[in-house]
Amino acid sequence: MQIISTETNSAEIKLSVEELVIINNSLNEICYGIDMDESEISVRVGAELGEIDNFRQAQIFGKLKYRRT
């Protein structure tokens, strides 16, 4: 991960495909793998389940030219 810039309310970072896979898999576990109700997920993660799932499904992998080795 490379931090490109930071502002008061935002940050620009550069992630490798492997780091994106880790984030995606983690979000997938939050949405579908962990046995918690939605209100508990919201408290622990700081976002609603729908927001997490929308972020996870942002289609970034479809825009990458990546092949798993």
N, C-alpha and C positions, 0 to 999 in steps of 0.2 A: 504494500500500500504506500502510495506517495501522496502526501498532503500538498496540494497545489496552492491553495489559499484558504484563509479563514476570515469570516466576517462576524459581526455580532450575532446574527441569526442564521448563518449558513456556512457551509464548508464545501470546497471543491476538492475532490480526491480522485486519484487514479488507482483502480484496482485491477489486478490480474484476473484472468478468467478463473483460475483456481480459487481466488478469494471470492469472486462472485458466486461460484458454486457453493462455497461454504455458507455464504449469506442466504442463498436460495434454499439450501437444504435445511438450515436452521429455521427459516421462516416457515417452511413446509412442516417441520416438526411442531412448531407452535400452532399452526392452523389445524393439523390433522393427526399428529402423533401423541401429543401430551393430553392426558386425561384431566382436563380442567374445563370448567364452564366458562362461557364467554366473559362474564364479569370478572372472574379471577385473572383471565388472560389480559384483560384491559388494565387491571391494577398492576400486574407484574411487568407488562411490556410498555404500557403507556400509550397504547393505541387500541382501537376497536378491531375485532377479528376481521371485519370486512376491509378495513384500511390495510392491515397486514397482508391479507390475501391479494388485494389490488396491487400493492407494491411488489409482491412476489411474482405476480403474473404480468409484469410490465413489458414482457416480450423482448427483453434485452438479449436473451440467448438467440432468438431468431435473427437478430441483427449482427451477430458476431460470426466471423468465419473461424470456427473452432472445432477441432476434432480431438476427442479424448484419446489419450495414448495409453 
